[in-house]
Amino acid sequence: MKADPFITKAELAELLQVSPRWIAQKMKKLQAAGEIRRVGADKNGWWDVLKE
């Protein structure tokens, strides 16, 4: 996500060879922990990685 902040959950799932649902669950946990955040709208926003 640091290399491509505009990557979609579907693209991440394909890249990591896991289900899109798994990606959504993990991203929700990362957001709750304050490690990532979504900037902008779902369609044209991007992911901001807050912690390394």
CHARMM internal coordinates of N, CA and C (Angstrom, degrees):
IC EDIT
DIST 1 N 1 CA 1.4407
DIST 1 CA 1 C 1.5285
ANGL 1 N 1 CA 1 C 110.11
DIST 1 C 2 N 1.3221
ANGL 1 CA 1 C 2 N 116.74
DIHE 1 N 1 CA 1 C 2 N -26.86
DIST 2 N 2 CA 1.4643
ANGL 1 C 2 N 2 CA 118.24
DIHE 1 CA 1 C 2 N 2 CA 175.46
DIST 2 CA 2 C 1.5227
ANGL 2 N 2 CA 2 C 110.08
DIHE 1 C 2 N 2 CA 2 C -69.92
DIST 2 C 3 N 1.3222
ANGL 2 CA 2 C 3 N 116.62
DIHE 2 N 2 CA 2 C 3 N -38.98
DIST 3 N 3 CA 1.4612
ANGL 2 C 3 N 3 CA 120.62
DIHE 2 CA 2 C 3 N 3 CA -178.75
DIST 3 CA 3 C 1.5262
ANGL 3 N 3 CA 3 C 111.60
DIHE 2 C 3 N 3 CA 3 C -71.50
DIST 3 C 4 N 1.3299
ANGL 3 CA 3 C 4 N 117.20
DIHE 3 N 3 CA 3 C 4 N -33.80
DIST 4 N 4 CA 1.4644
ANGL 3 C 4 N 4 CA 122.00
DIHE 3 CA 3 C 4 N 4 CA -179.73
DIST 4 CA 4 C 1.5257
ANGL 4 N 4 CA 4 C 109.37
DIHE 3 C 4 N 4 CA 4 C -139.98
DIST 4 C 5 N 1.3304
ANGL 4 CA 4 C 5 N 117.66
DIHE 4 N 4 CA 4 C 5 N 86.21
DIST 5 N 5 CA 1.4713
ANGL 4 C 5 N 5 CA 120.10
DIHE 4 CA 4 C 5 N 5 CA -177.74
DIST 5 CA 5 C 1.5226
ANGL 5 N 5 CA 5 C 114.00
DIHE 4 C 5 N 5 CA 5 C -64.61
DIST 5 C 6 N 1.3223
ANGL 5 CA 5 C 6 N 118.24
DIHE 5 N 5 CA 5 C 6 N -13.95
DIST 6 N 6 CA 1.4621
ANGL 5 C 6 N 6 CA 121.74
DIHE 5 CA 5 C 6 N 6 CA -179.71
DIST 6 CA 6 C 1.5307
ANGL 6 N 6 CA 6 C 112.14
DIHE 5 C 6 N 6 CA 6 C -93.68
DIST 6 C 7 N 1.3360
ANGL 6 CA 6 C 7 N 117.72
DIHE 6 N 6 CA 6 C 7 N 7.43
DIST 7 N 7 CA 1.4616
ANGL 6 C 7 N 7 CA 121.25
DIHE 6 CA 6 C 7 N 7 CA -178.89
DIST 7 CA 7 C 1.5304
ANGL 7 N 7 CA 7 C 110.13
DIHE 6 C 7 N 7 CA 7 C -64.65
DIST 7 C 8 N 1.3101
ANGL 7 CA 7 C 8 N 115.63
DIHE 7 N 7 CA 7 C 8 N 143.52
DIST 8 N 8 CA 1.4644
ANGL 7 C 8 N 8 CA 119.97
DIHE 7 CA 7 C 8 N 8 CA -179.79
DIST 8 CA 8 C 1.5294
ANGL 8 N 8 CA 8 C 110.08
DIHE 7 C 8 N 8 CA 8 C -94.09
DIST 8 C 9 N 1.3195
ANGL 8 CA 8 C 9 N 115.41
DIHE 8 N 8 CA 8 C 9 N 165.16
DIST 9 N 9 CA 1.4665
ANGL 8 C 9 N 9 CA 120.02
DIHE 8 CA 8 C 9 N 9 CA 176.90
DIST 9 CA 9 C 1.5237
ANGL 9 N 9 CA 9 C 110.47
DIHE 8 C 9 N 9 CA 9 C -62.43
DIST 9 C 10 N 1.3172
ANGL 9 CA 9 C 10 N 116.47
DIHE 9 N 9 CA 9 C 10 N -38.37
DIST 10 N 10 CA 1.4700
ANGL 9 C 10 N 10 CA 120.51
DIHE 9 CA 9 C 10 N 10 CA 179.04
DIST 10 CA 10 C 1.5254
ANGL 10 N 10 CA 10 C 110.73
DIHE 9 C 10 N 10 CA 10 C -64.31
DIST 10 C 11 N 1.3143
ANGL 10 CA 10 C 11 N 116.87
DIHE 10 N 10 CA 10 C 11 N -41.44
DIST 11 N 11 CA 1.4624
ANGL 10 C 11 N 11 CA 120.54
DIHE 10 CA 10 C 11 N 11 CA 178.48
DIST 11 CA 11 C 1.5273
ANGL 11 N 11 CA 11 C 110.98
DIHE 10 C 11 N 11 CA 11 C -65.79
DIST 11 C 12 N 1.3226
ANGL 11 CA 11 C 12 N 117.08
DIHE 11 N 11 CA 11 C 12 N -40.73
DIST 12 N 12 CA 1.4638
ANGL 11 C 12 N 12 CA 120.63
DIHE 11 CA 11 C 12 N 12 CA 176.69
DIST 12 CA 12 C 1.5197
ANGL 12 N 12 CA 12 C 111.12
DIHE 11 C 12 N 12 CA 12 C -62.26
DIST 12 C 13 N 1.3196
ANGL 12 CA 12 C 13 N 116.02
DIHE 12 N 12 CA 12 C 13 N -43.09
DIST 13 N 13 CA 1.4626
ANGL 12 C 13 N 13 CA 120.66
DIHE 12 CA 12 C 13 N 13 CA 179.73
DIST 13 CA 13 C 1.5242
ANGL 13 N 13 CA 13 C 110.73
DIHE 12 C 13 N 13 CA 13 C -60.74
DIST 13 C 14 N 1.3164
ANGL 13 CA 13 C 14 N 116.83
DIHE 13 N 13 CA 13 C 14 N -43.30
DIST 14 N 14 CA 1.4593
ANGL 13 C 14 N 14 CA 120.70
DIHE 13 CA 13 C 14 N 14 CA 179.62
DIST 14 CA 14 C 1.5293
ANGL 14 N 14 CA 14 C 110.54
DIHE 13 C 14 N 14 CA 14 C -66.92
DIST 14 C 15 N 1.3159
ANGL 14 CA 14 C 15 N 116.89
DIHE 14 N 14 CA 14 C 15 N -42.97
DIST 15 N 15 CA 1.4559
ANGL 14 C 15 N 15 CA 122.00
DIHE 14 CA 14 C 15 N 15 CA -179.61
DIST 15 CA 15 C 1.5292
ANGL 15 N 15 CA 15 C 111.78
DIHE 14 C 15 N 15 CA 15 C -62.03
DIST 15 C 16 N 1.3364
ANGL 15 CA 15 C 16 N 116.05
DIHE 15 N 15 CA 15 C 16 N -41.80
DIST 16 N 16 CA 1.4631
ANGL 15 C 16 N 16 CA 121.51
DIHE 15 CA 15 C 16 N 16 CA -177.80
DIST 16 CA 16 C 1.5269
ANGL 16 N 16 CA 16 C 113.11
DIHE 15 C 16 N 16 CA 16 C -90.78
DIST 16 C 17 N 1.3200
ANGL 16 CA 16 C 17 N 116.74
DIHE 16 N 16 CA 16 C 17 N -4.73
DIST 17 N 17 CA 1.4593
ANGL 16 C 17 N 17 CA 123.40
DIHE 16 CA 16 C 17 N 17 CA -179.66
DIST 17 CA 17 C 1.5388
ANGL 17 N 17 CA 17 C 112.03
DIHE 16 C 17 N 17 CA 17 C 57.40
DIST 17 C 18 N 1.3403
ANGL 17 CA 17 C 18 N 114.24
DIHE 17 N 17 CA 17 C 18 N 49.06
DIST 18 N 18 CA 1.4634
ANGL 17 C 18 N 18 CA 122.25
DIHE 17 CA 17 C 18 N 18 CA 175.18
DIST 18 CA 18 C 1.5249
ANGL 18 N 18 CA 18 C 107.51
DIHE 17 C 18 N 18 CA 18 C -131.17
DIST 18 C 19 N 1.3159
ANGL 18 CA 18 C 19 N 116.63
DIHE 18 N 18 CA 18 C 19 N 173.69
DIST 19 N 19 CA 1.4584
ANGL 18 C 19 N 19 CA 119.60
DIHE 18 CA 18 C 19 N 19 CA -179.12
DIST 19 CA 19 C 1.5346
ANGL 19 N 19 CA 19 C 111.15
DIHE 18 C 19 N 19 CA 19 C -78.33
DIST 19 C 20 N 1.3319
ANGL 19 CA 19 C 20 N 116.96
DIHE 19 N 19 CA 19 C 20 N 150.64
DIST 20 N 20 CA 1.4630
ANGL 19 C 20 N 20 CA 120.31
DIHE 19 CA 19 C 20 N 20 CA 176.31
DIST 20 CA 20 C 1.5338
ANGL 20 N 20 CA 20 C 111.68
DIHE 19 C 20 N 20 CA 20 C -59.63
DIST 20 C 21 N 1.3191
ANGL 20 CA 20 C 21 N 116.73
DIHE 20 N 20 CA 20 C 21 N -32.49
DIST 21 N 21 CA 1.4655
ANGL 20 C 21 N 21 CA 120.25
DIHE 20 CA 20 C 21 N 21 CA 178.22
DIST 21 CA 21 C 1.5283
ANGL 21 N 21 CA 21 C 111.19
DIHE 20 C 21 N 21 CA 21 C -64.25
DIST 21 C 22 N 1.3256
ANGL 21 CA 21 C 22 N 116.84
DIHE 21 N 21 CA 21 C 22 N -40.01
DIST 22 N 22 CA 1.4682
ANGL 21 C 22 N 22 CA 121.32
DIHE 21 CA 21 C 22 N 22 CA 178.33
DIST 22 CA 22 C 1.5254
ANGL 22 N 22 CA 22 C 109.78
DIHE 21 C 22 N 22 CA 22 C -62.04
DIST 22 C 23 N 1.3497
ANGL 22 CA 22 C 23 N 115.75
DIHE 22 N 22 CA 22 C 23 N -44.51
DIST 23 N 23 CA 1.4665
ANGL 22 C 23 N 23 CA 120.96
DIHE 22 CA 22 C 23 N 23 CA 178.63
DIST 23 CA 23 C 1.5280
ANGL 23 N 23 CA 23 C 109.74
DIHE 22 C 23 N 23 CA 23 C -59.86
DIST 23 C 24 N 1.3244
ANGL 23 CA 23 C 24 N 117.49
DIHE 23 N 23 CA 23 C 24 N -46.07
DIST 24 N 24 CA 1.4682
ANGL 23 C 24 N 24 CA 121.65
DIHE 23 CA 23 C 24 N 24 CA -178.96
DIST 24 CA 24 C 1.5218
ANGL 24 N 24 CA 24 C 111.18
DIHE 23 C 24 N 24 CA 24 C -59.92
DIST 24 C 25 N 1.3290
ANGL 24 CA 24 C 25 N 117.41
DIHE 24 N 24 CA 24 C 25 N -41.94
DIST 25 N 25 CA 1.4618
ANGL 24 C 25 N 25 CA 121.21
DIHE 24 CA 24 C 25 N 25 CA 179.34
DIST 25 CA 25 C 1.5308
ANGL 25 N 25 CA 25 C 111.13
DIHE 24 C 25 N 25 CA 25 C -64.17
DIST 25 C 26 N 1.3203
ANGL 25 CA 25 C 26 N 116.85
DIHE 25 N 25 CA 25 C 26 N -45.43
DIST 26 N 26 CA 1.4660
ANGL 25 C 26 N 26 CA 120.89
DIHE 25 CA 25 C 26 N 26 CA -179.30
DIST 26 CA 26 C 1.5243
ANGL 26 N 26 CA 26 C 111.42
DIHE 25 C 26 N 26 CA 26 C -65.97
DIST 26 C 27 N 1.3374
ANGL 26 CA 26 C 27 N 116.13
DIHE 26 N 26 CA 26 C 27 N -40.29
DIST 27 N 27 CA 1.4581
ANGL 26 C 27 N 27 CA 118.96
DIHE 26 CA 26 C 27 N 27 CA 179.93
DIST 27 CA 27 C 1.5243
ANGL 27 N 27 CA 27 C 111.27
DIHE 26 C 27 N 27 CA 27 C -67.26
DIST 27 C 28 N 1.3146
ANGL 27 CA 27 C 28 N 117.05
DIHE 27 N 27 CA 27 C 28 N -35.41
DIST 28 N 28 CA 1.4611
ANGL 27 C 28 N 28 CA 120.97
DIHE 27 CA 27 C 28 N 28 CA 176.82
DIST 28 CA 28 C 1.5343
ANGL 28 N 28 CA 28 C 110.27
DIHE 27 C 28 N 28 CA 28 C -62.43
DIST 28 C 29 N 1.3343
ANGL 28 CA 28 C 29 N 116.46
DIHE 28 N 28 CA 28 C 29 N -41.90
DIST 29 N 29 CA 1.4664
ANGL 28 C 29 N 29 CA 121.01
DIHE 28 CA 28 C 29 N 29 CA 177.74
DIST 29 CA 29 C 1.5254
ANGL 29 N 29 CA 29 C 111.18
DIHE 28 C 29 N 29 CA 29 C -65.74
DIST 29 C 30 N 1.3232
ANGL 29 CA 29 C 30 N 117.36
DIHE 29 N 29 CA 29 C 30 N -41.11
DIST 30 N 30 CA 1.4632
ANGL 29 C 30 N 30 CA 120.95
DIHE 29 CA 29 C 30 N 30 CA 178.29
DIST 30 CA 30 C 1.5282
ANGL 30 N 30 CA 30 C 111.29
DIHE 29 C 30 N 30 CA 30 C -64.34
DIST 30 C 31 N 1.3244
ANGL 30 CA 30 C 31 N 116.86
DIHE 30 N 30 CA 30 C 31 N -38.45
DIST 31 N 31 CA 1.4623
ANGL 30 C 31 N 31 CA 120.42
DIHE 30 CA 30 C 31 N 31 CA 176.91
DIST 31 CA 31 C 1.5261
ANGL 31 N 31 CA 31 C 110.51
DIHE 30 C 31 N 31 CA 31 C -65.73
DIST 31 C 32 N 1.3198
ANGL 31 CA 31 C 32 N 117.42
DIHE 31 N 31 CA 31 C 32 N -43.37
DIST 32 N 32 CA 1.4673
ANGL 31 C 32 N 32 CA 121.35
DIHE 31 CA 31 C 32 N 32 CA -179.77
DIST 32 CA 32 C 1.5251
ANGL 32 N 32 CA 32 C 111.31
DIHE 31 C 32 N 32 CA 32 C -63.89
DIST 32 C 33 N 1.3323
ANGL 32 CA 32 C 33 N 116.49
DIHE 32 N 32 CA 32 C 33 N -32.34
DIST 33 N 33 CA 1.4648
ANGL 32 C 33 N 33 CA 121.47
DIHE 32 CA 32 C 33 N 33 CA 179.95
DIST 33 CA 33 C 1.5300
ANGL 33 N 33 CA 33 C 112.17
DIHE 32 C 33 N 33 CA 33 C -82.65
DIST 33 C 34 N 1.3325
ANGL 33 CA 33 C 34 N 117.07
DIHE 33 N 33 CA 33 C 34 N -5.09
DIST 34 N 34 CA 1.4530
ANGL 33 C 34 N 34 CA 120.86
DIHE 33 CA 33 C 34 N 34 CA 179.23
DIST 34 CA 34 C 1.5183
ANGL 34 N 34 CA 34 C 113.77
DIHE 33 C 34 N 34 CA 34 C 77.44
DIST 34 C 35 N 1.3213
ANGL 34 CA 34 C 35 N 116.84
DIHE 34 N 34 CA 34 C 35 N 22.50
DIST 35 N 35 CA 1.4640
ANGL 34 C 35 N 35 CA 120.02
DIHE 34 CA 34 C 35 N 35 CA -179.13
DIST 35 CA 35 C 1.5221
ANGL 35 N 35 CA 35 C 112.67
DIHE 34 C 35 N 35 CA 35 C -92.45
DIST 35 C 36 N 1.3285
ANGL 35 CA 35 C 36 N 117.34
DIHE 35 N 35 CA 35 C 36 N -26.32
DIST 36 N 36 CA 1.4631
ANGL 35 C 36 N 36 CA 121.97
DIHE 35 CA 35 C 36 N 36 CA 175.13
DIST 36 CA 36 C 1.5187
ANGL 36 N 36 CA 36 C 108.17
DIHE 35 C 36 N 36 CA 36 C -138.05
DIST 36 C 37 N 1.3191
ANGL 36 CA 36 C 37 N 115.29
DIHE 36 N 36 CA 36 C 37 N 161.08
DIST 37 N 37 CA 1.4651
ANGL 36 C 37 N 37 CA 120.22
DIHE 36 CA 36 C 37 N 37 CA 173.53
DIST 37 CA 37 C 1.5106
ANGL 37 N 37 CA 37 C 109.00
DIHE 36 C 37 N 37 CA 37 C -148.47
DIST 37 C 38 N 1.2999
ANGL 37 CA 37 C 38 N 115.28
DIHE 37 N 37 CA 37 C 38 N 153.59
DIST 38 N 38 CA 1.4612
ANGL 37 C 38 N 38 CA 122.06
DIHE 37 CA 37 C 38 N 38 CA 178.22
DIST 38 CA 38 C 1.5176
ANGL 38 N 38 CA 38 C 107.68
DIHE 37 C 38 N 38 CA 38 C -94.73
DIST 38 C 39 N 1.3079
ANGL 38 CA 38 C 39 N 117.02
DIHE 38 N 38 CA 38 C 39 N 127.73
DIST 39 N 39 CA 1.4629
ANGL 38 C 39 N 39 CA 122.56
DIHE 38 CA 38 C 39 N 39 CA 178.37
DIST 39 CA 39 C 1.5193
ANGL 39 N 39 CA 39 C 106.99
DIHE 38 C 39 N 39 CA 39 C -110.85
DIST 39 C 40 N 1.3124
ANGL 39 CA 39 C 40 N 116.82
DIHE 39 N 39 CA 39 C 40 N 123.41
DIST 40 N 40 CA 1.4531
ANGL 39 C 40 N 40 CA 120.94
DIHE 39 CA 39 C 40 N 40 CA -179.72
DIST 40 CA 40 C 1.5169
ANGL 40 N 40 CA 40 C 112.30
DIHE 39 C 40 N 40 CA 40 C 87.85
DIST 40 C 41 N 1.3120
ANGL 40 CA 40 C 41 N 114.60
DIHE 40 N 40 CA 40 C 41 N -171.53
DIST 41 N 41 CA 1.4658
ANGL 40 C 41 N 41 CA 121.73
DIHE 40 CA 40 C 41 N 41 CA -176.55
DIST 41 CA 41 C 1.5241
ANGL 41 N 41 CA 41 C 111.44
DIHE 40 C 41 N 41 CA 41 C -77.43
DIST 41 C 42 N 1.3215
ANGL 41 CA 41 C 42 N 116.03
DIHE 41 N 41 CA 41 C 42 N 166.19
DIST 42 N 42 CA 1.4607
ANGL 41 C 42 N 42 CA 121.14
DIHE 41 CA 41 C 42 N 42 CA 179.34
DIST 42 CA 42 C 1.5218
ANGL 42 N 42 CA 42 C 112.28
DIHE 41 C 42 N 42 CA 42 C -60.57
DIST 42 C 43 N 1.3026
ANGL 42 CA 42 C 43 N 117.29
DIHE 42 N 42 CA 42 C 43 N -38.97
DIST 43 N 43 CA 1.4746
ANGL 42 C 43 N 43 CA 121.03
DIHE 42 CA 42 C 43 N 43 CA -175.72
DIST 43 CA 43 C 1.5280
ANGL 43 N 43 CA 43 C 113.46
DIHE 42 C 43 N 43 CA 43 C -77.02
DIST 43 C 44 N 1.3227
ANGL 43 CA 43 C 44 N 117.42
DIHE 43 N 43 CA 43 C 44 N -40.33
DIST 44 N 44 CA 1.4591
ANGL 43 C 44 N 44 CA 119.03
DIHE 43 CA 43 C 44 N 44 CA -174.42
DIST 44 CA 44 C 1.5306
ANGL 44 N 44 CA 44 C 113.53
DIHE 43 C 44 N 44 CA 44 C -124.77
DIST 44 C 45 N 1.3134
ANGL 44 CA 44 C 45 N 117.19
DIHE 44 N 44 CA 44 C 45 N 18.13
DIST 45 N 45 CA 1.4534
ANGL 44 C 45 N 45 CA 121.11
DIHE 44 CA 44 C 45 N 45 CA 178.78
DIST 45 CA 45 C 1.5185
ANGL 45 N 45 CA 45 C 111.50
DIHE 44 C 45 N 45 CA 45 C -89.97
DIST 45 C 46 N 1.3342
ANGL 45 CA 45 C 46 N 115.45
DIHE 45 N 45 CA 45 C 46 N -172.61
DIST 46 N 46 CA 1.4534
ANGL 45 C 46 N 46 CA 120.60
DIHE 45 CA 45 C 46 N 46 CA 179.11
DIST 46 CA 46 C 1.5253
ANGL 46 N 46 CA 46 C 109.78
DIHE 45 C 46 N 46 CA 46 C -146.25
DIST 46 C 47 N 1.3211
ANGL 46 CA 46 C 47 N 115.40
DIHE 46 N 46 CA 46 C 47 N 167.41
DIST 47 N 47 CA 1.4524
ANGL 46 C 47 N 47 CA 122.08
DIHE 46 CA 46 C 47 N 47 CA 179.53
DIST 47 CA 47 C 1.5202
ANGL 47 N 47 CA 47 C 109.32
DIHE 46 C 47 N 47 CA 47 C -97.13
DIST 47 C 48 N 1.3216
ANGL 47 CA 47 C 48 N 115.61
DIHE 47 N 47 CA 47 C 48 N 134.13
DIST 48 N 48 CA 1.4517
ANGL 47 C 48 N 48 CA 122.72
DIHE 47 CA 47 C 48 N 48 CA 177.45
DIST 48 CA 48 C 1.5257
ANGL 48 N 48 CA 48 C 107.12
DIHE 47 C 48 N 48 CA 48 C -111.42
DIST 48 C 49 N 1.3308
ANGL 48 CA 48 C 49 N 116.97
DIHE 48 N 48 CA 48 C 49 N 119.09
DIST 49 N 49 CA 1.4686
ANGL 48 C 49 N 49 CA 121.78
DIHE 48 CA 48 C 49 N 49 CA 178.49
DIST 49 CA 49 C 1.5197
ANGL 49 N 49 CA 49 C 106.75
DIHE 48 C 49 N 49 CA 49 C -88.15
DIST 49 C 50 N 1.3396
ANGL 49 CA 49 C 50 N 116.12
DIHE 49 N 49 CA 49 C 50 N 117.70
DIST 50 N 50 CA 1.4491
ANGL 49 C 50 N 50 CA 121.26
DIHE 49 CA 49 C 50 N 50 CA -174.94
DIST 50 CA 50 C 1.5168
ANGL 50 N 50 CA 50 C 112.88
DIHE 49 C 50 N 50 CA 50 C -92.66
DIST 50 C 51 N 1.3238
ANGL 50 CA 50 C 51 N 117.57
DIHE 50 N 50 CA 50 C 51 N -29.94
DIST 51 N 51 CA 1.4753
ANGL 50 C 51 N 51 CA 121.35
DIHE 50 CA 50 C 51 N 51 CA -179.35
DIST 51 CA 51 C 1.5113
ANGL 51 N 51 CA 51 C 109.22
DIHE 50 C 51 N 51 CA 51 C -123.80
DIST 51 C 52 N 1.3009
ANGL 51 CA 51 C 52 N 115.39
DIHE 51 N 51 CA 51 C 52 N 147.52
DIST 52 N 52 CA 1.4733
ANGL 51 C 52 N 52 CA 121.55
DIHE 51 CA 51 C 52 N 52 CA 179.76
DIST 52 CA 52 C 1.5028
ANGL 52 N 52 CA 52 C 110.86
DIHE 51 C 52 N 52 CA 52 C -84.61
END
COOR INIT
IC SEED 1 N 1 CA 1 C
IC BUILD
